[in-house]
Amino acid sequence: MTMANIITTFAGAFIFPFLIRLCWGKMCDTWGAIGGWMAAGFIVGTTWTLTHGVGFIVQSGGAWIDMAWAAGAGLFVASAMSGDNVSKGFVNVIMALVGGTIGGFILSCL
């Protein structure tokens, strides 16, 4: 993996939780439940296109990276830095890692 690949992978992994933290709650507050569906489509769809479609995240060899890992880790760090309760967020990180692992395993089977 080259240095350029490492930088774009970290940039792609940063964009997803950043957009979730920045936009998702505001869209839900403004438009209610439909705002959550719109956020899911716009944020997840756009970020997936950037990371996997354009190639920000580079998957070398047999390794795979799932966006749930980036979202879980990024949102946990953002919450910890803003002074939120870290022990409550740790459960969410574990669930994101489990979900990312299961999602990646299923995709690797296809």
PyRosetta script that sets phi, psi and omega in degrees:
from pyrosetta import init, pose_from_sequence

init()
pose = pose_from_sequence("MTMANIITTFAGAFIFPFLIRLCWGKMCDTWGAIGGWMAAGFIVGTTWTLTHGVGFIVQSGGAWIDMAWAAGAGLFVASAMSGDNVSKGFVNVIMALVGGTIGGFILSCL")
pose.set_psi(1, 127.2)
pose.set_omega(1, -178.2)
pose.set_phi(2, -82.3)
pose.set_psi(2, 167.9)
pose.set_omega(2, 178.9)
pose.set_phi(3, -63.5)
pose.set_psi(3, -37.2)
pose.set_omega(3, 177.3)
pose.set_phi(4, -62.3)
pose.set_psi(4, -40.2)
pose.set_omega(4, 177.7)
pose.set_phi(5, -65.2)
pose.set_psi(5, -39.1)
pose.set_omega(5, 179.0)
pose.set_phi(6, -64.4)
pose.set_psi(6, -44.3)
pose.set_omega(6, -179.3)
pose.set_phi(7, -64.7)
pose.set_psi(7, -45.3)
pose.set_omega(7, -179.5)
pose.set_phi(8, -68.3)
pose.set_psi(8, -32.6)
pose.set_omega(8, 176.8)
pose.set_phi(9, -65.1)
pose.set_psi(9, -45.2)
pose.set_omega(9, 177.3)
pose.set_phi(10, -66.0)
pose.set_psi(10, -37.7)
pose.set_omega(10, 177.9)
pose.set_phi(11, -64.6)
pose.set_psi(11, -44.1)
pose.set_omega(11, 177.8)
pose.set_phi(12, -64.0)
pose.set_psi(12, -38.7)
pose.set_omega(12, 178.6)
pose.set_phi(13, -70.9)
pose.set_psi(13, -24.5)
pose.set_omega(13, 177.5)
pose.set_phi(14, -78.4)
pose.set_psi(14, -38.5)
pose.set_omega(14, -174.1)
pose.set_phi(15, -60.6)
pose.set_psi(15, -42.3)
pose.set_omega(15, -174.3)
pose.set_phi(16, -62.8)
pose.set_psi(16, -57.4)
pose.set_omega(16, 179.3)
pose.set_phi(17, -66.5)
pose.set_psi(17, -28.2)
pose.set_omega(17, 177.2)
pose.set_phi(18, -62.9)
pose.set_psi(18, -46.5)
pose.set_omega(18, 178.7)
pose.set_phi(19, -68.1)
pose.set_psi(19, -36.2)
pose.set_omega(19, 177.1)
pose.set_phi(20, -61.5)
pose.set_psi(20, -49.9)
pose.set_omega(20, -177.9)
pose.set_phi(21, -65.3)
pose.set_psi(21, -35.4)
pose.set_omega(21, -176.1)
pose.set_phi(22, -78.7)
pose.set_psi(22, -41.4)
pose.set_omega(22, -167.7)
pose.set_phi(23, -111.9)
pose.set_psi(23, -35.4)
pose.set_omega(23, -167.4)
pose.set_phi(24, -59.9)
pose.set_psi(24, -51.2)
pose.set_omega(24, -179.0)
pose.set_phi(25, -62.0)
pose.set_psi(25, -39.5)
pose.set_omega(25, 179.1)
pose.set_phi(26, -64.5)
pose.set_psi(26, -40.5)
pose.set_omega(26, 178.5)
pose.set_phi(27, -65.8)
pose.set_psi(27, -39.4)
pose.set_omega(27, 177.9)
pose.set_phi(28, -67.4)
pose.set_psi(28, -40.3)
pose.set_omega(28, 179.0)
pose.set_phi(29, -65.1)
pose.set_psi(29, -39.3)
pose.set_omega(29, -176.1)
pose.set_phi(30, -76.6)
pose.set_psi(30, -46.3)
pose.set_omega(30, -171.8)
pose.set_phi(31, -112.9)
pose.set_psi(31, 3.8)
pose.set_omega(31, 178.8)
pose.set_phi(32, 72.7)
pose.set_psi(32, -144.1)
pose.set_omega(32, -176.0)
pose.set_phi(33, -63.1)
pose.set_psi(33, -38.1)
pose.set_omega(33, 179.0)
pose.set_phi(34, -65.0)
pose.set_psi(34, -28.2)
pose.set_omega(34, 175.3)
pose.set_phi(35, -64.9)
pose.set_psi(35, -34.8)
pose.set_omega(35, 175.5)
pose.set_phi(36, -66.3)
pose.set_psi(36, -40.6)
pose.set_omega(36, 177.2)
pose.set_phi(37, -67.2)
pose.set_psi(37, -39.7)
pose.set_omega(37, 177.7)
pose.set_phi(38, -65.8)
pose.set_psi(38, -40.9)
pose.set_omega(38, 177.5)
pose.set_phi(39, -61.9)
pose.set_psi(39, -42.7)
pose.set_omega(39, 178.2)
pose.set_phi(40, -59.5)
pose.set_psi(40, -44.4)
pose.set_omega(40, -179.6)
pose.set_phi(41, -68.5)
pose.set_psi(41, -48.2)
pose.set_omega(41, -176.3)
pose.set_phi(42, -72.8)
pose.set_psi(42, -49.6)
pose.set_omega(42, -175.3)
pose.set_phi(43, -70.7)
pose.set_psi(43, -52.2)
pose.set_omega(43, -178.4)
pose.set_phi(44, -67.2)
pose.set_psi(44, -44.0)
pose.set_omega(44, -179.5)
pose.set_phi(45, -62.9)
pose.set_psi(45, -46.6)
pose.set_omega(45, -179.9)
pose.set_phi(46, -65.5)
pose.set_psi(46, -44.0)
pose.set_omega(46, -179.2)
pose.set_phi(47, -67.5)
pose.set_psi(47, -39.2)
pose.set_omega(47, 177.5)
pose.set_phi(48, -61.8)
pose.set_psi(48, -42.0)
pose.set_omega(48, 179.0)
pose.set_phi(49, -61.8)
pose.set_psi(49, -42.6)
pose.set_omega(49, 179.1)
pose.set_phi(50, -66.6)
pose.set_psi(50, -46.0)
pose.set_omega(50, -173.8)
pose.set_phi(51, -76.8)
pose.set_psi(51, -46.6)
pose.set_omega(51, -175.9)
pose.set_phi(52, -97.2)
pose.set_psi(52, -38.0)
pose.set_omega(52, -178.2)
pose.set_phi(53, -74.4)
pose.set_psi(53, -51.4)
pose.set_omega(53, 179.5)
pose.set_phi(54, -77.7)
pose.set_psi(54, -31.8)
pose.set_omega(54, 175.3)
pose.set_phi(55, 105.1)
pose.set_psi(55, 28.5)
pose.set_omega(55, 175.8)
pose.set_phi(56, -63.4)
pose.set_psi(56, -40.1)
pose.set_omega(56, 177.2)
pose.set_phi(57, -95.4)
pose.set_psi(57, 122.8)
pose.set_omega(57, -178.0)
pose.set_phi(58, -101.7)
pose.set_psi(58, 123.9)
pose.set_omega(58, 179.1)
pose.set_phi(59, -106.9)
pose.set_psi(59, 101.8)
pose.set_omega(59, -176.8)
pose.set_phi(60, -94.4)
pose.set_psi(60, 145.7)
pose.set_omega(60, 177.9)
pose.set_phi(61, 64.1)
pose.set_psi(61, -136.3)
pose.set_omega(61, -178.5)
pose.set_phi(62, -96.8)
pose.set_psi(62, 1.9)
pose.set_omega(62, -177.8)
pose.set_phi(63, -77.3)
pose.set_psi(63, 150.2)
pose.set_omega(63, 175.9)
pose.set_phi(64, -131.7)
pose.set_psi(64, 149.7)
pose.set_omega(64, 179.4)
pose.set_phi(65, -125.2)
pose.set_psi(65, 132.8)
pose.set_omega(65, 178.8)
pose.set_phi(66, -109.5)
pose.set_psi(66, 147.5)
pose.set_omega(66, -177.1)
pose.set_phi(67, -66.8)
pose.set_psi(67, -22.3)
pose.set_omega(67, 179.0)
pose.set_phi(68, -63.8)
pose.set_psi(68, -34.0)
pose.set_omega(68, 178.0)
pose.set_phi(69, -65.1)
pose.set_psi(69, -43.6)
pose.set_omega(69, 179.0)
pose.set_phi(70, -64.8)
pose.set_psi(70, -42.5)
pose.set_omega(70, -180.0)
pose.set_phi(71, -65.6)
pose.set_psi(71, -47.2)
pose.set_omega(71, -178.9)
pose.set_phi(72, -62.2)
pose.set_psi(72, -48.7)
pose.set_omega(72, -178.9)
pose.set_phi(73, -67.9)
pose.set_psi(73, -43.9)
pose.set_omega(73, -178.1)
pose.set_phi(74, -65.2)
pose.set_psi(74, -43.1)
pose.set_omega(74, 179.1)
pose.set_phi(75, -70.3)
pose.set_psi(75, -33.2)
pose.set_omega(75, 176.1)
pose.set_phi(76, -64.3)
pose.set_psi(76, -46.9)
pose.set_omega(76, 179.6)
pose.set_phi(77, -64.0)
pose.set_psi(77, -41.7)
pose.set_omega(77, 178.4)
pose.set_phi(78, -62.7)
pose.set_psi(78, -40.6)
pose.set_omega(78, 178.3)
pose.set_phi(79, -67.4)
pose.set_psi(79, -41.3)
pose.set_omega(79, 179.0)
pose.set_phi(80, -64.0)
pose.set_psi(80, -39.5)
pose.set_omega(80, -179.7)
pose.set_phi(81, -71.5)
pose.set_psi(81, -26.3)
pose.set_omega(81, 180.0)
pose.set_phi(82, -88.6)
pose.set_psi(82, -0.2)
pose.set_omega(82, 175.0)
pose.set_phi(83, 92.5)
pose.set_psi(83, 13.0)
pose.set_omega(83, 178.1)
pose.set_phi(84, -72.1)
pose.set_psi(84, 170.0)
pose.set_omega(84, 179.9)
pose.set_phi(85, -71.9)
pose.set_psi(85, 110.3)
pose.set_omega(85, -175.1)
pose.set_phi(86, -70.7)
pose.set_psi(86, -34.2)
pose.set_omega(86, -177.8)
pose.set_phi(87, -65.5)
pose.set_psi(87, -34.1)
pose.set_omega(87, 176.1)
pose.set_phi(88, -70.1)
pose.set_psi(88, -37.8)
pose.set_omega(88, -179.3)
pose.set_phi(89, -72.7)
pose.set_psi(89, -22.2)
pose.set_omega(89, -178.8)
pose.set_phi(90, -63.0)
pose.set_psi(90, -36.0)
pose.set_omega(90, 177.4)
pose.set_phi(91, -62.7)
pose.set_psi(91, -40.4)
pose.set_omega(91, 178.8)
pose.set_phi(92, -65.4)
pose.set_psi(92, -36.7)
pose.set_omega(92, 177.5)
pose.set_phi(93, -64.2)
pose.set_psi(93, -43.6)
pose.set_omega(93, 178.9)
pose.set_phi(94, -61.5)
pose.set_psi(94, -44.0)
pose.set_omega(94, 179.7)
pose.set_phi(95, -66.1)
pose.set_psi(95, -36.8)
pose.set_omega(95, 176.6)
pose.set_phi(96, -65.3)
pose.set_psi(96, -40.5)
pose.set_omega(96, 177.9)
pose.set_phi(97, -65.3)
pose.set_psi(97, -41.7)
pose.set_omega(97, 178.0)
pose.set_phi(98, -64.5)
pose.set_psi(98, -46.4)
pose.set_omega(98, 179.2)
pose.set_phi(99, -63.3)
pose.set_psi(99, -41.1)
pose.set_omega(99, 177.5)
pose.set_phi(100, -64.6)
pose.set_psi(100, -38.8)
pose.set_omega(100, 178.4)
pose.set_phi(101, -65.9)
pose.set_psi(101, -45.6)
pose.set_omega(101, 179.4)
pose.set_phi(102, -64.3)
pose.set_psi(102, -44.7)
pose.set_omega(102, 178.6)
pose.set_phi(103, -61.1)
pose.set_psi(103, -44.2)
pose.set_omega(103, 178.2)
pose.set_phi(104, -66.0)
pose.set_psi(104, -38.0)
pose.set_omega(104, 178.6)
pose.set_phi(105, -64.6)
pose.set_psi(105, -44.0)
pose.set_omega(105, 179.7)
pose.set_phi(106, -62.5)
pose.set_psi(106, -42.9)
pose.set_omega(106, 178.7)
pose.set_phi(107, -65.9)
pose.set_psi(107, -36.0)
pose.set_omega(107, 179.6)
pose.set_phi(108, -69.6)
pose.set_psi(108, -23.1)
pose.set_omega(108, 177.5)
pose.set_phi(109, -76.5)
pose.set_psi(109, -22.7)
pose.set_omega(109, -177.6)
pose.set_phi(110, -78.5)
pose.dump_pdb("model.pdb")
